[in-house]
Structure formats: C-alpha cells, structure tokens
Amino acid sequence: MIEQKLPLFPSAFRQMGGTVVLAIAYYQMAEISRHLASTPQDVTPVWPPDGIAAGAVLLFGNWMGYGVFLGSFFANFWAFQDSTSFLSLVISTLPVMGIAIGTTLGTIFGAFLLRKASNLRYPLQRVPDTFKFLILAGMVGPNINATVGVACLALSGKVPWTAYGTVWLTWWISNVSGIFIVTPVMLSWEQFIHKKRHSLWQWLSLSSTSEDFENLCHIRQFPVNLRRLRFWLILAEPVILMGLVILSSKIVFSKEYHLEYMLIPTLIWSAFRLGQPGATLFNFIVAAIAAIATVNGKGGFASEDLNQSLAQLQSFIGVITLTILVLTATIVERTQAQTNLRLAFAELATTNETLEVRVQQRTEELNEKNTALKQTLQTLKQTQLQMLHSEKMSALGQMVAGVAHEINNPVNFIYGNLIYLSEYVENLLAALQIYQQHYPNPSPALQVELDKLEVDFLQSDLTNILQSMKVGTERISTIVLSLRNFSRLDEEGLKAVDIHEGIDSTLVILQYRLQATAHRPQIQVVKEYTSLPLIECDPGSLNQVFMNLLSNAIDALEESNQVRSFQEISVNLNTIWIQTSQIDANQVMIVISDNGVGIPPEISSKLFDPFFTTKSVGKGTGLGLFISYQIVAEKHGGNLWCESTVGQGTKFAIEIPVKAKKIG
C-alpha cells in the first residue's frame, strides 16, 4: 500500500532532511544521466530523476514535493543559466523555476491519481494496479512536466515554437522512461525491506516467490555444513544472474544487430527466481546499458536518425518494463493465491476435524435429548389420557350413581306401597264378593253401573296389573343396583369383591344392546363361572375394563352381521362367552370371547396403542383398550392379551392376582 511512511505529524527536522536528500539525489541522477546518456545534441532519452521523484512522493507523501522542486531547479539551473550579467542570470532563472514547478505538479498529480485509483494499495502487486501505475503515474503525470517545461523554454526563447511538438514528445518520453525503470525499483525494494527486515536470510535470498524462500524459515533445522551450502547457493544465484545480464547486455549492445530482445528470457528468469525486487533492478540495469550504448552510437538502436534511435530505445525500454512488471505482478498474485489456498485448506482441514467432533457431540446430545423428549412426551400423553379418561369415568360414575340414587327412592316408594295396595284391593274385592252374596239382586240403577264397570273382568285383571307393576319395580331395582355396583362411587382404593357381580352388573347395563332387533335375534351370553375367591382390586376401574371388552365384542358381532341375513344369523347365533377360572393360588383369569369377524394379524399388535381404532369416525376414540391395559397391567399388576382368528372370532384374556401387587 502506498501511503505516508512517516508519522502523521513528522518533525520539521525529518521533513527538512528528507527534502535535502531527495534534492541531492535528483540533482546527482540528473548529472549522471547527462554525463552518461546524453546525445551530442544534448538530448537525454531517459530521465531517471523523474523516476526518483515519483517514487519518493509515492513512498513518503506529497511533502516530498519540496525536494522535487529543489532538485529539478538545481538540475536545470546549471544547464540553462546565463551568467553574462546579473540581469541575464535572473531572467534565465525564471524558466528554470517554471520547469521545477511543472515537474513538482506533474509528480504530485500522478501520485494523487494513482492513490485514488488503487485505494492506497501497493501498485505493483496486482496486474490491474500495475497498469494504473504505468498509465497514471508513468504517463499522465509527465504530461504536466513536459507541457510546462517546454512552454517555459519556448517563452524564454531557448526553444523555437515550431519545434514545440517534437521537443514536448522527447521530453515526455524521457520522463515516462525514467519513471518506468526507476520508480518500480524504489517501490519494490521498499516493500521487500519492509516485509523482510526481520530476517537476514530472506533479505539475502532476494526472492519472495522461489521455493527456497518458502523453506528459509526451516534452514536452522539443517546441519551446519548444509546450511552453509544453501547460504552460498542462495547468494550465488542473484550474483550469477547479475553477471549474466551485464555480460549479455554488453554483447548485445556492442554490435549493430538487433539482438536486444534476447535479454528478455534472462529478465523473465530473474522474475521467477528473484521476485519483483530483483527483476526491477535487472530491468533498470538493462535499460541503463541500452540507453548508454544507444546515445554513444552502439547497438542495434543506434542510427543516423536521432529520433529513430530514441524511438527504438524507448520502445524497447517500455516493452521490457511492461513485461517484467506485469509478469512479476502475476507471480505475486499467483503466490498470494497459493498461500491463501494453502491457508484455506489448512483451516478447512482443522475446521473439518473440529466439525466432525462437534457434529458427533451435537448428534449424541440431540439423540439423548430426542430420546428424553420422546419419553417425556409419551409419559405426558399417557398421563393426559389417563387424566382425561379418569375424569370422564369419574363424571360418568357420579352421574350413574346420582341417577341410581334418584331412581331408587321413588322405586322403593312405589314397590313398598304396592304391598299395601295389593292388600287393600284384595280386601275390597273380598268385601264386594260378600256384598254380592247378601244382596244378589241389586237395584236396576246399581245393576247398570255394575255392568258398566265390568266387575268380573276388573276382579280378574286387577290382580294381573298389580303383579306386572311388582315385576317392573323389581326390574328397576335390579338395574339401579347394577348401576351402583358398576360405578362403585362409594368405594375407594382396594377392596375384596366378587368379580362375578361386576360382570353381571355390566351385562345388565348392556342388556339393551343384547336384546333382539328387527335385523338380528338376541345376542346370547354364555357364562361359565367357576368358584373364585374374593379379588382384592379397584372394582370401579375393573368394571370399566369389562364394559370396554363386552362393548367391543358386541361391536364385532354387529359388524359380522352386516354381510349376513336374519336367517343366517339365526342358524349361527351371535354369542359371547364369559369364562372365569383360577390359574393358581394367587392368580385368576377372566376370558371374554365372541364369534365375530376377528382381528387381522397386522392390527393385533396395535390394539393397545393409544388412539388406535378400526371403527369409523364418531364410533370410537381408540382409548378403550389402551386404558383397559393400563388398569389391568399397571394398576393391578396383571396382564391383558388378545387372541383372534379372522372370520372365527376374538378372545380377550384378563389375568389378575387375587392379592393386588400394584396400584397407582
């Protein structure tokens, strides 16, 4: 990056010292150029002082313009002074000051344009920035130098106006050539020293692109003899190249043959092996030798036509400079890209290693959390279902118990009064018979009323009516008792009960579904009870299991009836078998089976899953068997399982202990 290298507020002493050093360097380079590379017509084809001026301003800042002005002034003052008189001396000084001002403005303006275009980056590290340097700092800036300088000479009469264009072009090309060959040397070496100032080995290698440079940081790992050998090899390569360039240049420019471009392979070699600092330095040496040889009439560029000689020389300088700068910028870009790629691959490898570990750890964490979440969700779902069903059954039990209680009172009242009513009616009928015996011939009016009452039919039918009312009230009392036994609302926790009473109570409640209809005969219930001990259980929840299993059996029978006629059902009646048995001293079994449609094997494994149902929408929630299994297995420590054959029927078996093992 090209920016001011001194502190933001440099001291006056440092600025003054820098200005003096630049002025002296500018002046000395101008004198050397005039002495070594000036034609007999006082034409200098290459003006290196402008290259020094441009490099100084780019490196240190615009304040170096003071040194440019002083150097340009003194360099031209001795060339154009007229010391015949004091007045002539003063007058001859005016165009020199104009030339110095033009040189300063052109240098600062070119540096300003380059900084803006390259965003203060080092201009020789990228190919686009290299072209910006050659065009803006190398070509645009010298326009001001040449325009102001030639104008001052023309105004002072030192150059005729008719030759303005020719002189301007020569001036401009010499400035461009000076910037092309000198400024890159200053910029590249300053960049190299700035980066490598902490490593002597890297400085001696003069290379930032060779393989040797990449391994210099490991030199101390080699034995002493091998380190010494590598040191001399690294030092010898630039010396050999330097000698080869100078020798080749001497040979090429000592003849009149056009062999100048034979030097380009050597320069390319230096670009690949020595990097940008070495390549620009060798480019400067070749250009200097070519300029000195040409102005002295040697080499293929020398001819009788001065303009032709200068044009060929300057074209050669421009071509080799452009080639070297673009090539070295390309090499730098490639090297930087390779370095970035290696760093990226290294970072990617490190990231992959850590990423694999992190992914594995994260996967394990997610699996653990997922498993825990599934278990929690399953537990929550089951708890929710149990709470829902428990609340539902609790509400149903309260309703059933309430209905049973409310019905029981009036039924008991009616049933109790029927006894007295029967006695009263019997007494009245007996009194009527006695009355008829003593008064066999009633009056005509009474006989008419007796005929209307049909006393004989009333006597015979009244007894039947009372008997029917007695049977009805007894039936209602049985249903109410079954409802109370089913709900067991007044019983909490474990209680020793007769399982058969719970089954019978459930059958009474389901009696309406067992009765015959217009589409089928009555469903038969075959009870095969054996003598069982009292079972320690929660009778209310166990009755819910009986209700669910018996309801499913009735549903299965009704489903099988959909494809059979009344006559076919009459031949093979719908039947539910209820069997109880004692397996061992502490285990009983209740089996409820039917001859319905049966359950396919692929469904059997899902029967006790929550929300699984084969019934149509609105006819089942899929919770009955799930809750039944929870009641039997978890609440009573038993087991509930199913066996089924498609087309033959289904059997559900309940195994529970006589003495409860678990209750929750």
C-alpha positions in Angstrom: 0.0 0.0 0.0 1.4 3.4 -0.9 0.9 5.8 1.9 2.9 8.2 4.0 5.6 6.2 5.9 6.5 8.9 8.4 4.3 9.7 11.4 1.1 11.7 10.9 2.8 14.9 12.1 6.5 14.4 11.1 9.0 16.7 12.7 10.4 19.7 10.8 13.9 18.2 11.0 12.8 14.9 9.3 11.0 16.8 6.6 13.9 19.1 6.0 16.4 16.1 5.9 14.2 14.2 3.5 13.8 17.2 1.3 17.6 17.8 1.1 18.3 14.1 0.5 15.8 14.0 -2.4 17.1 17.2 -3.9 20.6 15.9 -3.9 19.6 12.5 -5.3 17.6 14.2 -8.0 20.4 16.5 -8.9 23.1 13.8 -8.9 21.0 11.5 -11.0 20.4 14.3 -13.5 24.1 14.9 -13.8 24.9 11.3 -14.2 22.2 11.0 -16.9 23.6 14.0 -18.8 27.1 12.6 -18.5 26.4 9.0 -19.5 23.3 9.1 -21.6 23.2 12.4 -23.4 23.4 12.6 -27.2 25.7 15.1 -28.9 22.6 17.2 -29.4 22.1 17.3 -25.6 19.1 15.0 -25.7 18.7 12.6 -22.8 16.4 9.7 -23.9 15.8 8.5 -20.3 15.4 10.9 -17.4 15.8 8.8 -14.2 15.4 11.8 -11.8 11.7 11.9 -12.5 11.5 8.2 -11.5 13.2 9.1 -8.2 10.8 12.0 -7.7 7.7 9.8 -8.4 9.0 7.0 -6.1 9.7 9.4 -3.3 6.3 11.1 -3.4 4.5 7.7 -3.6 6.5 6.3 -0.7 6.7 9.2 1.7 3.9 11.6 0.8 3.3 14.9 -1.1 5.6 16.9 1.2 8.5 15.3 -0.7 7.4 17.7 -3.5 9.7 20.3 -1.9 12.7 18.1 -2.6 11.4 17.5 -6.1 11.2 21.3 -6.7 14.7 21.9 -5.3 16.3 19.0 -7.2 14.6 20.0 -10.5 15.6 23.6 -10.0 19.3 23.0 -9.5 19.4 20.3 -12.1 18.1 22.7 -14.8 19.7 25.9 -13.4 23.2 24.8 -14.4 22.0 23.7 -17.8 20.1 27.0 -18.7 21.9 29.7 -16.7 23.2 32.8 -18.4 25.9 34.4 -16.2 26.9 37.2 -18.6 25.2 39.7 -16.3 23.2 39.7 -13.1 20.0 40.6 -15.0 20.5 37.8 -17.6 21.1 35.4 -14.7 17.9 36.4 -13.1 16.0 36.2 -16.4 17.4 32.7 -17.1 16.3 31.6 -13.7 12.6 32.2 -14.4 12.1 29.3 -17.0 14.1 27.1 -14.6 11.7 27.8 -11.8 8.8 27.1 -14.2 10.3 23.8 -15.1 10.8 22.9 -11.4 7.1 23.9 -10.7 5.9 21.8 -13.6 8.0 18.8 -12.5 6.7 19.1 -9.0 3.0 19.5 -10.0 3.2 16.6 -12.5 4.8 14.3 -10.0 2.2 15.1 -7.2 -0.7 14.9 -9.7 0.3 11.5 -11.0 0.8 10.2 -7.4 -2.6 11.6 -6.4 -4.4 9.8 -9.3 -2.7 6.5 -8.6 -3.6 6.6 -4.9 -7.2 7.3 -5.7 -7.4 4.6 -8.4 -5.6 1.9 -6.3 -7.2 2.8 -2.9 -3.7 3.3 -1.4 -2.6 -0.3 -2.2 0.9 -1.3 -3.2 0.6 -0.7 -7.0 2.9 -3.5 -8.3 1.2 -6.4 -6.5 -1.8 -6.8 -8.8 -1.9 -6.6 -12.6 -4.8 -4.0 -12.8 -2.9 -1.8 -10.3 0.3 -2.2 -12.3 -1.4 -0.8 -15.4 -2.8 2.0 -13.3 0.7 2.8 -12.2 2.1 2.8 -15.7 -0.7 4.9 -17.1 -1.5 7.4 -14.3 1.9 7.9 -12.6 4.0 7.0 -15.6 2.2 8.7 -18.4 -0.4 11.2 -17.2 1.9 12.9 -14.6 4.7 13.6 -17.2 2.2 15.4 -19.3 2.3 18.4 -16.9 6.1 18.1 -16.7 6.6 18.2 -20.5 3.9 20.8 -21.1 5.1 23.3 -18.5 8.8 22.7 -19.1 8.7 23.1 -22.9 6.4 26.1 -22.6 8.9 27.8 -20.3 11.8 27.1 -22.7 9.8 28.4 -25.6 8.8 31.6 -23.7 12.4 32.2 -22.9 13.5 31.7 -26.5 15.6 28.7 -25.8 13.4 26.5 -28.0 11.5 27.8 -31.1 7.8 27.4 -31.1 7.9 25.5 -34.3 9.8 22.7 -32.5 7.4 22.7 -29.6 5.7 19.4 -30.5 9.0 17.5 -31.2 10.6 18.8 -28.0 7.5 18.0 -26.0 7.3 14.4 -27.2 11.0 13.8 -26.5 10.7 15.4 -23.0 7.5 13.4 -22.2 9.0 10.1 -23.4 12.2 10.6 -21.4 10.2 11.3 -18.3 8.0 8.3 -18.9 11.0 6.1 -19.4 12.6 7.3 -16.2 9.5 6.6 -14.2 9.1 3.2 -15.8 12.6 1.9 -14.9 13.4 3.7 -11.6 10.2 4.0 -9.7 9.4 0.3 -9.7 12.9 -0.4 -8.2 12.2 2.0 -5.3 8.7 0.7 -4.7 9.6 -3.0 -4.9 12.7 -2.7 -2.7 11.0 -0.6 -0.1 8.1 -3.2 0.0 10.6 -6.1 0.2 12.7 -4.5 3.0 9.6 -3.5 4.9 8.4 -7.1 4.9 11.7 -8.9 5.3 13.6 -6.5 7.6 13.5 -9.1 10.5 15.1 -11.9 8.5 18.6 -11.7 7.1 18.2 -15.0 5.3 15.2 -13.7 3.4 16.9 -10.5 2.6 19.9 -12.3 1.1 17.6 -14.6 -0.9 16.2 -11.5 -2.8 13.2 -13.7 -3.5 9.6 -13.9 -2.3 8.4 -16.4 -4.9 11.0 -19.2 -5.1 10.8 -22.5 -3.3 14.0 -21.6 -1.4 12.2 -18.7 0.2 9.3 -20.9 1.4 11.9 -23.2 3.1 14.1 -20.5 4.6 12.2 -20.5 7.9 13.3 -24.1 8.3 17.0 -23.6 7.4 18.1 -23.8 11.0 16.9 -27.3 11.2 19.6 -28.5 8.7 23.2 -29.4 9.7 25.9 -26.6 9.8 27.6 -27.7 6.5 24.3 -28.0 4.7 23.2 -24.5 5.9 26.5 -23.0 4.7 26.0 -24.7 1.3 22.5 -23.4 1.0 23.6 -19.9 2.0 26.2 -19.7 -0.8 23.7 -21.1 -3.3 21.1 -18.5 -2.4 23.7 -15.8 -2.5 25.3 -17.1 -5.7 22.1 -17.1 -7.8 21.5 -13.4 -7.9 25.2 -12.7 -8.5 25.3 -15.2 -11.4 22.2 -13.6 -12.9 23.6 -10.1 -12.4 26.8 -11.1 -14.2 24.8 -12.8 -17.0 22.6 -9.8 -17.5 25.6 -7.4 -17.7 27.6 -9.7 -20.0 24.6 -10.3 -22.3 23.9 -6.5 -22.4 27.5 -5.7 -23.3 27.5 -8.3 -26.1 24.1 -7.3 -27.4 24.7 -3.6 -27.5 28.3 -3.9 -28.8 27.0 -5.0 -32.2 24.7 -3.3 -34.7 22.4 -6.4 -34.9 19.0 -6.3 -33.3 19.6 -8.8 -30.6 18.2 -6.7 -27.7 15.1 -8.8 -27.1 17.4 -11.8 -26.4 17.7 -10.3 -22.9 14.0 -10.8 -22.1 14.4 -14.6 -21.2 17.1 -13.6 -18.7 14.8 -10.9 -17.2 12.0 -13.5 -17.0 14.3 -15.9 -15.2 15.1 -13.2 -12.7 11.4 -12.5 -12.3 10.7 -16.1 -11.4 13.8 -16.7 -9.2 14.4 -13.4 -7.6 10.9 -11.9 -7.4 9.9 -8.3 -8.1 12.8 -6.5 -6.4 15.5 -8.4 -8.4 13.6 -8.3 -11.6 13.0 -4.5 -11.5 16.7 -4.0 -10.5 17.9 -6.0 -13.5 15.4 -4.3 -15.7 16.9 -0.9 -14.6 20.4 -2.2 -15.4 19.4 -3.4 -18.9 17.6 -0.2 -19.7 20.6 1.9 -18.5 23.1 -0.1 -20.6 20.8 0.2 -23.6 20.4 3.9 -23.2 24.2 4.5 -22.7 25.1 2.3 -25.6 22.5 3.9 -27.9 23.5 7.5 -27.2 27.1 6.5 -27.8 26.2 5.0 -31.2 26.4 1.4 -30.3 23.8 -1.4 -30.5 21.0 -2.1 -32.9 19.1 1.0 -31.9 21.9 3.4 -33.0 21.3 5.1 -36.4 22.0 8.3 -38.2 18.4 9.5 -37.5 18.4 10.5 -33.8 14.7 10.5 -33.5 14.5 6.9 -34.9 17.2 5.8 -32.5 15.5 7.3 -29.5 12.1 5.9 -30.5 13.5 2.4 -30.8 15.3 2.7 -27.5 12.3 4.0 -25.7 10.1 1.3 -27.2 12.5 -1.3 -26.0 12.5 0.1 -22.5 8.7 0.3 -22.5 8.3 -3.3 -23.7 10.7 -4.9 -21.2 9.4 -2.8 -18.3 5.8 -3.6 -19.1 6.7 -7.3 -19.5 8.6 -7.5 -16.2 6.1 -5.5 -14.2 3.1 -7.5 -15.4 4.9 -10.8 -15.1 6.0 -10.1 -11.5 2.6 -8.8 -10.5 1.1 -12.0 -11.9 3.6 -14.1 -10.0 2.8 -12.2 -6.8 -0.9 -12.7 -7.4 -0.4 -16.4 -8.0 1.9 -16.8 -5.0 -0.6 -14.9 -2.8 -3.5 -17.1 -4.2 -1.5 -20.3 -3.5 -0.7 -19.1 0.0 -4.3 -18.2 0.6 -5.3 -21.6 -0.8 -2.9 -23.4 1.5 -4.1 -21.5 4.4 -7.7 -22.1 3.4 -7.0 -25.8 3.0 -5.3 -25.9 6.4 -8.1 -24.0 8.0 -10.6 -26.2 6.3 -8.8 -29.4 7.5 -8.8 -28.0 11.0 -12.4 -27.0 10.7 -13.3 -30.4 9.4 -11.6 -32.2 12.3 -13.3 -30.0 14.9 -16.5 -30.0 12.9 -16.6 -33.8 12.9 -16.1 -33.9 16.6 -18.6 -31.1 17.2 -21.2 -32.8 14.9 -20.7 -36.1 16.7 -21.1 -34.5 20.0 -24.0 -32.5 18.9 -25.6 -35.6 17.3 -25.2 -37.5 20.6 -26.7 -34.6 22.5 -29.6 -34.4 20.1 -30.1 -38.1 20.3 -30.1 -38.0 24.1 -32.4 -35.0 24.1 -34.7 -36.6 21.5 -34.9 -39.8 23.4 -35.7 -37.9 26.6 -38.2 -35.8 24.8 -39.9 -38.8 23.3 -40.1 -40.5 26.7 -41.4 -37.3 28.3 -43.9 -36.8 25.5 -45.1 -40.4 25.8 -45.4 -40.1 29.6 -47.2 -36.8 29.2 -49.5 -38.2 26.6 -50.3 -41.3 28.7 -50.8 -39.1 31.8 -53.0 -36.8 29.9 -55.1 -39.7 28.6 -55.4 -41.3 32.0 -56.4 -38.0 33.5 -58.9 -37.4 30.7 -60.3 -40.9 30.9 -60.3 -40.9 34.7 -62.2 -37.5 34.7 -64.6 -38.9 32.2 -65.3 -42.1 34.1 -65.5 -40.2 37.3 -68.1 -37.8 35.9 -69.9 -40.8 34.4 -69.7 -42.7 37.7 -71.1 -39.7 39.6 -73.9 -39.3 37.0 -74.7 -43.0 37.2 -74.6 -43.0 40.9 -76.8 -39.9 41.1 -79.3 -41.3 38.7 -79.4 -44.6 40.5 -79.9 -42.8 43.8 -82.7 -40.6 42.5 -84.5 -43.5 40.8 -84.0 -45.8 43.8 -86.1 -43.6 46.2 -89.3 -43.4 44.1 -88.9 -47.0 43.0 -88.7 -48.1 46.6 -91.7 -45.9 47.5 -93.8 -47.5 44.7 -92.6 -51.0 45.4 -93.3 -50.6 49.1 -96.8 -49.2 48.5 -97.6 -52.0 46.1 -97.7 -54.4 49.0 -100.3 -52.3 50.8 -102.2 -51.6 47.6 -102.4 -55.3 46.9 -103.8 -56.0 50.4 -106.3 -53.1 50.1 -107.5 -54.3 46.7 -107.8 -57.9 47.9 -109.9 -56.7 50.9 -112.1 -54.6 48.7 -112.7 -57.5 46.3 -113.5 -59.8 49.3 -115.9 -57.3 50.7 -117.5 -56.9 47.2 -118.0 -60.7 47.0 -119.6 -60.8 50.4 -121.8 -57.9 49.5 -122.9 -59.7 46.3 -123.8 -62.8 48.4 -126.0 -60.9 50.7 -127.5 -58.7 48.1 -127.8 -60.8 45.0 -130.4 -58.7 43.4 -129.2 -55.1 43.3 -131.5 -52.3 42.2 -131.8 -51.6 38.4 -129.7 -48.4 38.6 -126.9 -50.2 40.5 -127.0 -53.0 38.1 -126.5 -50.7 35.2 -123.4 -49.2 36.9 -122.0 -52.6 37.7 -122.5 -53.7 34.1 -120.5 -50.6 33.0 -117.7 -51.3 35.4 -117.4 -55.0 34.3 -116.8 -56.0 37.8 -116.0 -59.6 36.9 -113.2 -58.6 34.4 -111.9 -55.9 36.9 -111.6 -58.5 39.6 -109.6 -60.9 37.4 -107.4 -58.2 35.6 -106.6 -56.1 38.7 -104.5 -58.9 40.1 -102.5 -59.2 36.9 -101.9 -55.4 36.8 -100.6 -55.4 40.4 -98.3 -58.4 39.6 -96.9 -56.6 36.5 -96.2 -53.5 38.5 -94.4 -55.6 41.1 -92.3 -57.3 38.4 -91.5 -53.9 36.8 -90.4 -52.3 40.1 -88.2 -55.3 40.9 -86.6 -55.0 37.4 -85.9 -51.3 38.0 -84.4 -52.1 41.4 -82.1 -54.7 39.8 -80.9 -52.1 37.2 -80.3 -49.5 39.8 -78.4 -52.0 41.9 -76.3 -52.9 38.9 -75.6 -49.2 38.2 -74.4 -48.7 41.7 -72.3 -51.8 41.6 -70.7 -50.7 38.3 -69.9 -47.2 39.4 -68.7 -48.1 42.9 -68.6 -44.4 43.7 -68.7 -45.1 47.4 -65.6 -47.3 47.3 -62.1 -46.0 47.1 -58.8 -47.9 46.8 -58.6 -51.7 47.0 -61.4 -53.9 48.1 -62.1 -57.6 48.1 -65.1 -58.1 45.8 -66.8 -60.8 43.8 -65.7 -60.4 40.2 -68.9 -62.1 39.0 -71.0 -59.3 40.5 -69.1 -56.7 38.4 -69.5 -58.8 35.2 -73.2 -59.3 35.8 -73.7 -55.6 36.6 -72.0 -54.7 33.3 -74.3 -57.2 31.4 -77.4 -55.6 33.0 -76.3 -52.2 31.8 -75.6 -53.5 28.3 -78.8 -55.5 28.2 -80.4 -53.1 25.7 -77.6 -53.9 23.2 -78.0 -57.6 23.7 -81.8 -57.7 23.0 -83.2 -58.8 19.7 -83.8 -56.2 16.9 -85.5 -56.2 13.6 -82.2 -57.2 11.9 -81.0 -59.9 14.2 -82.0 -62.3 17.0 -80.9 -61.7 20.6 -77.2 -62.0 21.3 -76.6 -65.0 23.5 -74.4 -64.6 26.6 -72.9 -67.9 27.9 -71.5 -67.5 31.4 -69.1 -70.3 32.5 -68.3 -69.2 36.0 -66.2 -71.2 38.4 -65.9 -70.6 42.1 -63.5 -67.8 42.7 -62.2 -66.2 45.9 -62.8 -62.5 46.6 -60.4 -60.5 44.5 -58.5 -57.6 46.0 -58.9 -54.9 43.4 -60.3 -51.5 42.5 -63.8 -52.7 41.5 -64.8 -49.4 39.7 -61.9 -49.4 37.3 -62.1 -53.1 36.7 -65.8 -52.8 35.8 -64.6 -50.3 33.2 -62.4 -53.0 31.7 -65.4 -55.4 31.5 -67.5 -52.7 29.9 -64.9 -52.0 27.2 -64.3 -55.6 26.4 -68.0 -56.5 26.2 -68.8 -53.4 24.2 -66.1 -54.3 21.7 -67.4 -57.9 21.5 -70.9 -56.6 20.7 -69.4 -54.2 18.1 -67.6 -57.1 16.4 -70.8 -59.2 16.3 -72.8 -56.4 14.8 -70.0 -55.8 12.2 -70.2 -59.5 11.2 -74.0 -59.2 10.8 -73.7 -56.6 8.1 -73.0 -59.3 5.5 -75.5 -61.9 6.8 -79.2 -62.1 6.6 -81.6 -62.7 9.6 -82.0 -66.4 8.7 -78.2 -66.8 8.5 -77.7 -65.2 11.9 -80.5 -67.4 13.4 -78.6 -70.5 12.2 -75.3 -69.3 13.7 -76.4 -67.1 16.6 -74.2 -64.3 17.9 -72.7 -65.5 21.1 -70.5 -64.0 23.8 -68.7 -66.4 26.2 -67.6 -65.3 29.6 -65.3 -67.7 31.4 -63.7 -67.3 34.8 -61.1 -69.6 36.3 -58.4 -69.8 38.9 -54.9 -70.4 37.5 -53.1 -70.8 40.8 -53.4 -69.8 44.4 -52.9 -66.1 43.6 -54.0 -65.8 40.0 -57.4 -65.7 38.3 -58.3 -65.4 34.7 -61.4 -63.8 33.0 -61.9 -64.7 29.3 -64.4 -62.8 27.1 -64.7 -64.2 23.6 -67.1 -63.8 20.7 -67.7 -65.4 17.3 -67.5 -62.2 15.4 -65.4 -61.1 12.4 -62.0 -61.5 14.1 -58.9 -59.2 14.0 -56.2 -59.3 11.3 -52.7 -60.1 12.5 -51.3 -56.8 11.3 -53.7 -55.0 13.6 -53.4 -57.2 16.6 -50.0 -55.7 17.6 -51.5 -52.2 17.7 -54.7 -52.9 19.7 -53.4 -51.5 22.9 -51.8 -48.4 21.4 -53.4 -45.0 22.3 -55.8 -43.5 19.7 -55.6 -46.7 17.5 -59.1 -47.8 16.4 -60.6 -49.6 13.4 -64.0 -48.1 13.9 -65.4 -45.3 11.8 -65.3 -41.7 12.8 -67.6 -40.9 15.8 -67.8 -44.5 16.9 -64.5 -44.9 18.8 -61.7 -42.9 20.3 -59.0 -45.6 20.4 -58.7 -45.2 24.1 -60.8 -48.0 25.5 -58.3 -50.9 25.1 -55.3 -48.6 26.0 -57.0 -47.5 29.3 -58.0 -51.1 29.9 -54.5 -52.3 29.6 -53.3 -49.5 31.9 -55.8 -50.5 34.5 -55.0 -54.3 34.4 -51.2 -54.1 34.0 -50.2 -51.0 35.9 -53.0 -50.6 38.4 -53.5 -54.2 39.3 -50.1 -55.8 38.3 -51.9 -58.2 35.9 -51.9 -58.9 32.2 -54.3 -58.3 29.3 -53.8 -60.0 26.0 -55.7 -60.9 22.9 -56.0 -63.9 20.5 -58.0 -63.7 17.3 -58.7 -65.6 14.1 -60.2 -63.7 11.1 -63.7 -65.0 10.4 -63.9 -67.0 13.6 -63.8 -64.6 16.5 -61.7 -62.9 19.1 -60.7 -63.7 22.7 -59.5 -61.3 25.3 -58.0 -62.7 28.5 -57.5 -60.9 31.8 -55.1 -62.2 34.4 -55.1 -60.5 37.7 -53.7 -61.5 41.1 -56.0 -62.4 44.0 -53.9 -60.2 46.2 -53.0 -56.9 44.5 -49.4 -56.4 43.7 -49.5 -52.8 42.5 -52.0 -50.0 42.5 -51.4 -46.4 41.1 
